[in-house]
C-alpha cells in the first residue's frame, strides 16, 4: 500500500479527482499525531477539510499492525455521531480503494483537550459536554438495529486496544492476569451500543467555549460495551490528577461532571460502575505496563498509577470517591 499513500504534494489532485475540492488554489499541510494514519489538513477558500488515510503498520518502535479497513468504519461512525449530535465533523468522502476519509475540520482557535489540560485550564463544562455527547451516542444506538454491519467486526478494537492494553498488561502482571483477561473477554462479548473506543483527551477537540466539543478519531468504534468509554475518560482524568497535583480538585470536579451528565442523559440501563472502575484499574496498569505507556508520567507518577490500578482491578469499588481515596493513599 506504500505507493498509494497520499502526501502533501499529491493530496490536492486526489481530492480534485474525487470532486471534493474545485480547481481554484488550495493549501495542504500535514497534521501531527499520524501514528496510525496519514493526516492532512486542506483549505480552499471557506472550505476546511481533513483527510485521513490508514497506515497498515503503526509508526511505533515495535511491529504493530492493524487492518486499513478501520478508517472506512471510522467514517461511518463519524456519520452516525454527526446525525445524532447535530455537531462535530461531517463526513464528506470515503474511499475504500485508497482507505481514506475526508471530513470537516474544526475552526482555528480550537484545541485538543489534552493540550488544554496540560496548560492547567480545567473546565468541568468540557467534561460534562463529553459526558452528554457520549451518553447520546450510547443511548441512541442501543440495540444496534440501524448500525452498519462493519460496527459488529471488532478486529481493530482488539488489535489496537485489547491486545496492547489488556493482553500485554496481563502478560506483565501475573498476579492480576486472570482478572484482566476476564475483563478483556467481557469487552469482546458484550454488545450493547456504539462505543467510541478511544476517548483520550487528545481525541476531544474543544472550541472557544469550554462546552464546544467535537469527538474525533473513531477508528476503533464498534458495537460493544459502553463501560469502556466511561473507563477511558476516568482513567485519563485520574492519571492527570496524579501528574498535576495542583489541578487535582478541578480534575475531580470534571470527573464528577462527566459521570453525572452521562447518567442524567443516558437512556437504558444505568452504568455498572463496579465494572467501569475495574476497567479503570486495567487501563491504569496498561498505561505503565502495556504497549502504550503514558509518556508524561514520571517515576513517582508511574508507581502511583500502577498501584492504584492493581488495587482497583481486584476490588469491588463502584464509585469515584473510593477511587480517589485510594489514589490519595498511594501519592506520597
Helices and strands as residue ranges (DSSP letters): G 2-4, H 11-17, E 27-30, E 37-44, E 47-54, H 70-85, E 91-95, E 100-104, E 111-112, H 113-118, H 124-141, G 149-152, H 155-157, I 158-167, H 168-172, H 174-189, E 193-195, G 201-203, E 204-206, E 213-215, E 222-224, H 227-243, G 245-247, H 248-265, H 273-289, H 299-314, H 320-330
